[in-house]
Amino acid sequence: MPPRKNQPSASPAPAVSMADLARELGVSMTTISRALSDHHSIGAATKQRVLKLAKKLNYQPNHLAAALRKGQSRLLGVVVPYIEGKFFPSVIQGIEQAASKAGFSVIVCQSHEDVQLERRNVETLLNARVAGVLVSLARNTREFQHFDKVRSRGIPLVFFDRIPPGELVNSVVLNDYQGALQATSHLLEQGCRRVAHLAGPQHLNIYQQRRQGYLDALAAHGLSAPEELVIYSDMAVEDGAQAMRQLLALPTPPDGVFGAGDSGILGALQVLKRQGIRVPQDVALAGFSNEGFTAITEPQLTSVDQRCEEMGAATVRLFLELATAPDAPFAQRQVVLQPELFVRASSLHQTLERV
């Protein structure tokens, strides 16, 4: 899905500021600020005058400026499922570098794939008065009400990688569909004709898209995906090992496997090697994430790179755009990064002589 473009048809009028409201009504900016925030020290008549003028002039609050006044502007809160492997640490590195350049520090919380802890993480960040919240969802997050409080406070909220399905959210994602399409097409172009898929939990957007890319690549080559060739799991190493044992027990095992994550493919590789099955001569393998270990296994593993640091930097850039935009709580902006397939020995059928 291409990035959404926000291109106004005409040059927008200059934004109305609190100083403009104060000048028009002949009161101080403090009075305007307190009236707009429904402060108890401001009388009802004054509040009504301020709100009426703000509506008339289409005043929109500047959330970054508000954050500066509240002492929020120097902290960004980040919630990730875990900090291990390559992907999330690299994304966080990209976030920290971009945030530092913009004058922000970063607080990182781990949900450990638990929605209950994710809720507590969000509450902790709000209590820390962060200027923005950047989130990649836990594996078992299926309801999203705990993010309503972030929006209700006018704090920019940006999801990355794992995002709520069907929600009007601001997000930075990889084109997971295209990455899966590339990886599966590569296996087919190497001569594979019975390609299995190690799929992740389908309520998560990334695994839905990777499965669809796999299916469409097969269809483009005139092939279908028999039900027994698609195995769903949480994508851990042992999940991949168990899936590979299940696939090898079929009357006709696959000659290629595309995994929605590198850990599952690593487990598959371990089983194949223990059983004396050659990779890629007998079974070609391709994964997703380009984890560090993919370059040191034997053979090295073909994998889709997720542009980790770029995703982190793009997430901060989107936060900054939202923080200075008058429609920040109501925007729906998505940045889509393009994947890159790193082809390694685990999938290069055609370069090796079959015995």
URWOKA-V881060 format. One record per residue. OMEGA is omega in whole degrees, 0 to 359 (none if undefined). NEAR is the number of other ideal C-beta (glycine too) atoms within 10 Angstrom. Layout:
{{OMEGA NEAR} {OMEGA NEAR}}
This chain:
{{183 10} {178 7} {176 13} {180 11} {178 6} {183 11} {180 4} {181 6} {179 4} {180 5} {182 6} {176 7} {178 8} {182 7} {176 14} {182 17} {175 17} {178 22} {177 10} {179 16} {181 23} {180 17} {182 12} {184 15} {179 16} {178 7} {181 16} {176 11} {177 13} {178 13} {179 21} {182 25} {182 18} {179 17} {181 25} {179 18} {177 11} {181 9} {185 12} {183 6} {182 9} {182 19} {184 10} {182 8} {180 8} {178 16} {182 17} {179 11} {182 17} {182 24} {180 15} {180 11} {180 17} {179 19} {181 9} {183 10} {180 15} {178 10} {175 20} {183 14} {173 17} {188 17} {178 23} {177 19} {177 14} {178 20} {178 21} {181 13} {183 9} {181 10} {183 10} {199 20} {184 21} {183 14} {170 18} {178 29} {181 24} {176 28} {178 24} {180 26} {181 23} {177 15} {177 14} {185 9} {182 15} {194 17} {186 23} {174 21} {180 18} {176 19} {180 28} {177 19} {177 14} {178 21} {183 26} {180 20} {180 15} {180 22} {180 25} {178 12} {181 10} {178 14} {181 8} {167 20} {188 11} {170 19} {182 15} {176 17} {176 20} {176 18} {184 24} {178 15} {184 15} {183 16} {178 17} {178 13} {176 16} {178 26} {180 18} {177 14} {181 25} {179 22} {178 12} {181 14} {177 23} {177 15} {177 8} {177 12} {179 16} {179 26} {180 24} {179 29} {180 26} {192 29} {163 31} {193 25} {171 27} {183 24} {184 20} {176 16} {181 23} {173 12} {197 8} {183 17} {183 7} {176 16} {181 22} {181 10} {177 15} {181 20} {184 15} {178 9} {179 15} {180 13} {179 25} {182 27} {181 23} {174 26} {175 25} {180 28} {178 25} {186 20} {179 22} {179 17} {174 13} {181 7} {173 11} {186 8} {170 19} {188 23} {171 23} {184 29} {169 22} {173 25} {183 20} {178 25} {182 20} {178 18} {179 28} {178 30} {180 23} {184 19} {180 29} {178 27} {178 20} {179 22} {180 28} {179 20} {177 13} {176 20} {178 13} {178 24} {178 12} {187 18} {177 25} {179 28} {171 26} {189 30} {177 23} {180 23} {190 15} {174 11} {177 13} {185 22} {186 19} {182 24} {173 22} {184 18} {180 21} {177 31} {182 22} {177 14} {176 27} {182 28} {182 18} {176 15} {177 23} {182 22} {180 11} {178 12} {177 15} {182 7} {175 16} {180 9} {176 18} {185 12} {184 7} {180 14} {178 21} {184 15} {184 20} {178 16} {177 19} {170 14} {174 25} {181 14} {181 17} {175 13} {179 21} {178 28} {180 19} {179 17} {181 26} {176 30} {179 15} {180 14} {181 21} {179 15} {179 9} {176 13} {175 5} {181 9} {179 17} {173 23} {176 19} {178 24} {171 32} {180 33} {179 35} {176 32} {183 27} {182 29} {177 23} {179 30} {176 31} {177 21} {178 24} {180 30} {180 28} {179 16} {180 19} {181 23} {179 14} {181 11} {177 11} {179 7} {188 15} {176 13} {12 20} {188 26} {181 14} {178 16} {177 27} {185 27} {172 29} {182 30} {185 31} {173 33} {181 23} {177 25} {183 21} {183 12} {183 14} {182 22} {183 12} {174 8} {177 20} {357 10} {175 17} {188 17} {171 27} {183 27} {178 29} {178 29} {187 17} {177 25} {191 22} {183 22} {177 18} {178 18} {178 22} {180 27} {180 21} {178 22} {178 29} {179 27} {179 15} {175 23} {182 28} {177 20} {182 17} {184 21} {181 23} {181 14} {181 19} {183 16} {188 11} {183 24} {188 18} {183 9} {170 17} {184 12} {180 19} {174 16} {182 19} {178 17} {181 19} {183 11} {175 22} {180 13} {175 20} {183 17} {179 15} {192 20} {186 17} {184 25} {188 30} {178 17} {193 19} {181 12} {183 9} {180 14} {176 6} {180 9} {none 6}}
